């Protein structure tokens, strides 16, 4: 889901900052994704980038509801699943949900999906964004051809 969201955000920041280089735009999109998911990259160059571009990052975060409305429902699901998984492992990422709500990117009235439903949604979106190729059913004849 993070890669799907990255592609969407990368398109938005490219439109918003046409004068910037590709590497800057990728780092900006990455910083936004890391901020939304509460997973900041601790490598020095990313920490420096975040610090130097905090205002731009904040501005882009606040514009997400207007710039990426179609991705908000599955993003909400991903953040909630992340929070549930973190809780199962003894962690607490409720602050990520609270921040997403403050930013207006959390669809509060959306039901929490079952894991299988969420994975199906992610597979569909991954295919739509050309990130994965869905498995295809093969006939027994085709299966035999693969064995030989």
Secondary structure, 3 states (H helix, E strand, C coil): CHHHHHHHHHHHHHHHCCCCCHHHHHHHHHHHHHHHHCCCCCCHHHHHHHHHCHHHHHHHHHHHHHHCHHHHHHHHHHHHHHHHHHHHCCCCCHHHHHHHHHHCCCCCCCCCCCHHHHHHHHHHHHHHCCCCCCCCCCCHHHHHHHHC
